Amino acid sequence: MSFVLAILSEEERVDSDPDCMRQDEVLYRIADKVKNFAVIYLCDNEQVPDFNVMYELYDPMTIMFFFRNKLIMVDLGSGNNNKLNFVLEDKQELIDIIETVYRGAKKGRGLVVSPKDYSTRYRY
């Protein structure tokens, strides 16, 4: 039972995008804490362009959640339920989201609601 997030170690970083670097650091720091219910993987979207088309990946940094080869959507209040496409630097918030996704996915849910509403994350 595992789902995809983003990266395993410093050596596996593929680019120098500031958002990617910041999120990679957070994921690296929580990897050991979530190892019992999540595995963190890196997907270089330049290496697998079909993945970009399939999941409409346009942002430099995206976190997606999969369980048993199925995309698990997360309602973050941002309007985009397919992926987390903003940097989440609070380690505990990210762990909470991962735990919520895991619990919902184990119950067979394809959409889970985030423990926190991120609808005001970006103010225009």
N, C-alpha and C positions, 0 to 999 in steps of 0.2 A: 504494500500500500504506500504509494508515494505520489507526489505531485511536483510540478516544476516551479521553481522560483527564478534564481538567476546565476549565482557564482559560487565557486568553492574556495578559491584561494587567490592571493595577490598575483601569482604568476599567470593566472588565466585571464586577466583583464585584456580586452581586445582593443580598446580605444581610450582616448584621453578626454572624452566628453565629461565635463565637470559633474553633471547630474549622475551619469553612470558611475563615476568614481565615488561619489558620495554614497550612492545607494549600495554599491558593491561593498564598501567598508561596513555598512550596517549589516548587510546580509552575512558577511564574513564573521562578524562579531556574534551573530545570533545562531549561526549554523550548529554549534554544539548544543545549544539550548533547545533546538527544535528537532534534533536528530531522531527522536523516538517516534515522530509522526510526520516528518517532512524531509525531503531531500532537495537540496538547492543545486540547480544546474544552470549552466551558461549556454545560451544559444546566440551565436554570432549571426545576426540577421543578414549580413553581407554574404555569408557562406551558404545560407539556405533561403534564397529569395521566395521559394514557394510558401514557406512559413509566413513571410510578410504578407503575401497576397491572401492566404487562407485566413489569417487572423487580423488583417488590416492593421499592420504595425507600421506606423508612420513616425512615432516619437523615438528619440534617441535612447530612452530608457523605459522599459516596460516590464512589469511583473505580472505573470499569468499563473493561474493555479489549475493543476490537472489532478484528477483522481481516477485511477483505472482507465487511463487513456481518454478521459472525457474532460473537456474544459468545464471548470466550475466557475460560474459567474458570481461576482461579489457586488452587492449594492453598497457603494461607498458614499452615495448621495451626490456623486459627481456627474451622474448621467451616463457614464461609461461603465457598464457592468461587466464587460469582458476582460478588463485588465486594469491594473494600477499603473498609471502613467505619470505619476508625480513622485518626487523624492519624499520618502518617509524616513526621517532621521531618528525618530524616537524608537528605540529598540523594542520597548515593551508594547507600543502600539502595533508594531509589525508582528510581534509574536502573538498578540491577541487576535489579529486578523487571521494569521495562519491557523491558530487553534480553532477559530470559528469556522473557517473553511473546512478543516479536517472533520470537525464534529458534524457539520451539515452534510458533507460528502458521504460520510459513513452511514448517515441516515437516508441516503439516496437523493438528497436535494441537489438540484442543478444550479440553484441560486440561493445564496446566503446573504444575510444582512450584516454589514460590518458593525462591530460594537461601537463605533464612533461615526458620526456623520461628517463627511468632508465636503459638504456642499459649499461652504464658505472658504475653502482652501485658497482659491484664487479669487481675488477681488478685482473686477474690471473697472 
